[in-house]
Structure formats: structure tokens, C-alpha cells
Amino acid sequence: MDATFDAEQRAAATCTAEGPVLLTGAAGTGKSLIAMARASWLLRDWPWKRKKLLFLVHNHSCIDLAEAWFADTLPETLLDCIEVHTFQLFFYWAWRRGGKITGVSYRERGHLANAGYDRVTPDKRFLSMDVDPFFEEAFAQTPRIGGLDEEQARQEYADVVLEWDVRTLEDYLACPRPACFGALSDAAKTALWERLFAPANELIHKAHRRRGRASAAALNVLTQVCRSPGKNPDKDFLLRQYGAVIVDDFQNLSPAELRFLAALTGNTLEKPKGNLFLAGDPNQCLYPVMGQLRACGINVEGRTFTLRHNYRTSAAIQTFAESLLPELRSDATAVNPGGAPIRVQTFPNVNAMAPVIAKTIKAWSRRDDYNLRAYAIIIRNRISQDLRAALDNCNLPHGKWYSSEPDYAEVLQMRTHFWDDSIASRLCESVVIVLDGWLDPCGVRDGTDAEARRARARFALKLLYTAMMRACSRVLIVSSDGTTIEKIKEEAQ
């Protein structure tokens, strides 16, 4: 165990538990490091013979980081005992086996696998072909139902009704919804249910129901398989693979994903097992719906650790970021008490903004303590061409453009673009955040409902907090479309 770990970190890494362990803490407190240390500690006294340890991370750059760390710290004989994947890669592996699913007689594997993993098309929103004509016909008669237009209603049906497997109006009224969807009154929900969702549920009968959203559908099937009584080949195949599972950034898992991991590790609320370790920060939940652990069958009562020392982000950045929303304030103490003040600038247009960004990064690069490769530019809209030209004019290196499959920026769930020769560690010395379009996260459009606008703005502030806490010492926040932090805060209030 690393001698530099503090008491809280060491206790979390070496906890001998009779059930799932939860590790939380603000950004920069070392959660990812402790998750890797936990894996190393387990492997050195591995009780699950002939099984492997599954280490799940959020994105591909985290795979590089984790694999490099394990290669440096573990004996070569133990490296074969650990697999590092994103949840997406693991899901593909778990699902894509030939033939029908056994143990759940009416499920056919191919229909779900071919649909892809959480892929969105603007017009279909994961809906099956059986339901599409029904939605089209309903909205041909009226532009809105329950206060939602057709696209919003499709998203509501896919991401709430299908995701949570809602079957009754009572369950729908009580069901949690993504924060950025805004608020719906009980009357609006009732109208949606009676005119849209209940008839849609009738159209997709039991054999087709979970074709609505590919990942949730397949994950629910796999969960049923793992929970099914008796033996069957699919259940044996899944349960014999891994002795323990460790998840970094657990807050980004959907309810369906958490339910599957609980089933895969044999965890229930009544019979918790010590083979599941979750690390993350709920304040950095990057998707609108975060799974609630108890609702997903994961009992961490009495086995929760909280880290309280921020070793990465300067106090100046942490203080500014936590001022965005009251609930973002943590009791984490920044070990680096100083740090450069946050710079905030507005510009009349993109042509004026892009050169200033490039010149600022150039000025940062002249500092002795600055690594020119370790900067990131976080963008909400399509202004990359102007920035690329500005960076070229300043002779600044910029690497792969992460758009269709972004690097750690995918946490922002936006059209995010990063420049860096190698962002293998997810950490950046300095970050530029372009606020253009920041009030419209996740494709949520302006509406007349005040609660919907408030929820959207609050979600935007959480995304902004997450982006800022990626930086170690410098943050530049710029805008050319009139969006300001004050404007976002005003909408959030």
C-alpha cells in the first residue's frame, strides 16, 4: 500500500467488508487511485480462485491509466487476474453471444444487440417500430400532450417509462425523472399516461417491450438471467467469470447498469456480499438520471467512506466551482491552498474569442511549471474550426478531435471537443471552458415552463462544476453568445 495515502484513503482501500463498499469524495480526493489500490489489495489475497477481478472505468483514457498503474504496481503473475473495461465494452462482451437467451424464454438476443449500446437517433429515441406510428398519429392531431411536444414525449417514454419499466400510472407519478427534463405536474403526467404511454405499453407486448431502449433492454434481460433460479448456460457463463467488481465513477451508471452489477455479484438488500466496490462523486453525476443504490439492490449501509482532502484542484478553483450551486459545496480541504484566480471573459463573436484562447494557452506554456500538452478546451457548440486555426497560428500542439467518441469529455454529455497530444490521465493542468450554448445541455430546448428552465440551468451548473474540477491550477471561462455564469445562476434560481 502506498505510504503517501492518508488514513481515510488507506481505510477505504483495505476495508474487510461483508457487503458492498461505497467510496465518495469531491473531485481530486483520490477516489480513482484508491479504487485501483483496492483492486491491488484484493488480488494479493485473492479468495475467488479461477475467477478474475473486473475493474470498470468511465472511458477509454481511464483504461490506459488503470492498466499502466496495475503494470507498475502488480507482479506479472497477477496481471492476468484483472480485466479493465468501460461498462460499454463489458456490456458488449456480456451480451454478444450466439443464439437465444436461456432462462428467459421469450427473449431473443439478436434484436437487442443489433440496436447498439445507448445510441440515439433524433427522430426515433429508442422507440420500437411498433410504437413509432402511434406517436406520429397522436401528435398529428395536436402539437402537445401533457405540455410536451412529440420529441420530448418520445424522450420521456424512452428514458423514463422504458428505462424504469413503468407499468402503471401510480408508478409513473412516483418515478424519478432526469433533472434536465424539467418538472411535470401530476395532471400533465396523467394526460401523458392516458393518451400516450399506457396505449404504447399495450402495443409493445411482453415479447417486445424492452426493445425500446437497447442498453436498458439487454441489461434487464441479463439481470433476469443472473437472478433466475436453477442452472442455465447464460447464467453459468456470466457468474463464473468474475469474483469481484470495482467501479470507478459509479455515479454515471444508469439504474439498469447498477441492477445488472448487483445481480452479477449476487448482491441483494437482504444478503449483501463484499465483492462490489463503488467509487464516485454524486456531485459529478454526468447524466440526468443517477441510479439510487438501494433501489438497485445494493446495500452499502455501514460500509461508506468519504475522502476529505483534495489533492488535485487548487483552492481557488474549488471555491469558485462550489459557489455555482449550494449542494456542490463539500467539506474537502484543498491541499494546494493557492492557485491562479478564475478568469472570466466575454467577446462579441467567435472571431474575437478564438485568438484570445490561443494566446492565453501560449502564455500559460511559458510558465516553468506548465506542461504544454496538458490543456483541454471544452466546447458546447461547433466552433472548433476557428479554434484550430487560432491554435495553429500560435504554434500550439493539438491532437485528436474527440467528437463522435470523446475522451473524458464525454462526461459532459455534449458536443465536446478536446485538444491534447495525450489525455491519458484525465487530468489537465489548465482548462478553457467555452460557455456558448451551455444553457442547452443534452439537447434540452428553451421552454415556457419555469420549472423546466430552472432544472435545465441547475444541470448546466453541475456540468460546469464537473468541467472546472478537471483542472489543476488554471481555468479560463469565455463566451461569445451572451451566456454568462450569472445568467445561468439566474435561471437556476
Buried (B, 14 or more C-beta within 10 A) or exposed (E): EEEEBBEBBBEBBBBEBEBBBBBBBBBBBBBBBBBBBBBBBBBEEBEEEEBBBBBBBBBBBBBBBBBEBBEEEBEEEBEEBBBBBBBBBBBBEBBEBEEBBBBBEEBBBEBBBEBEBBEEEEEBBBBBEBBBEBBEEBBEEEEEBBBBBBBBBBBBBBBBBBBBBBEEBEEBEEBBBBBBBBBBEEEBBBBBBEBBBBEBBEBBEEEBBBBBBBBBBBBBBBBBBBBBEEEBEBBEEBBEBBBBBBBBBBBBBBBBBBBBBBBBBBBEBEEBBBBBBBBBBEBBBBBBBBBEBEEBBBBBEEBBBBBEBBBBBBBBBBBBBBBBBEEBBBEBBBBBEEBBEBEBEBBEEBEEBBBBBBBBBBEBBEBEEBEBBBBBBBBBBEBBEBBBEBBEEBEBEBEBEBBEEBBBBBBBBBBBBBBBEEBBBBBBBBBBBBBBBBBBBBEBEEBEBEEBBBBBBBBBBBBBBBBBBBBBBBBBBBBBBEBBBEBBBEBBE
